[in-house]
């Protein structure tokens, strides 16, 4: 199992709204993308300045499944929601 962890820092007036829209869209993907076993998105509470805006944790069977998920048009549509607001991105993938 590959666990794909991605944090985004979003900026701009609509950052929170875009994060909420992204969360809803991403969390629908396991029913659309067979290679995606599970996904969850958590939004920062905003209590501490400088924190990342959101974290995504996705689980896929293997590297091939992760690559298929990453390239899937439905996933790319989700990324397009926040792309204009992304100030920074950090990712850690590991085998569980």
RAMOPE-V40590 format. One line per field, one symbol per residue. burial: b if it has 9 or more other ideal C-beta (glycine too) atoms within 8 Angstrom, else e. A space follows every 50 residues. Layout:
BEGIN
burial->???
END
This chain:
BEGIN
burial->bbbbbbbbbbeeeebbebbbbbbebbbebbeebebbbebebebeeeeeee ebbbbbbbbbeeeebbebbeebebbbbbeebbeebbeeeeeeeeee
END
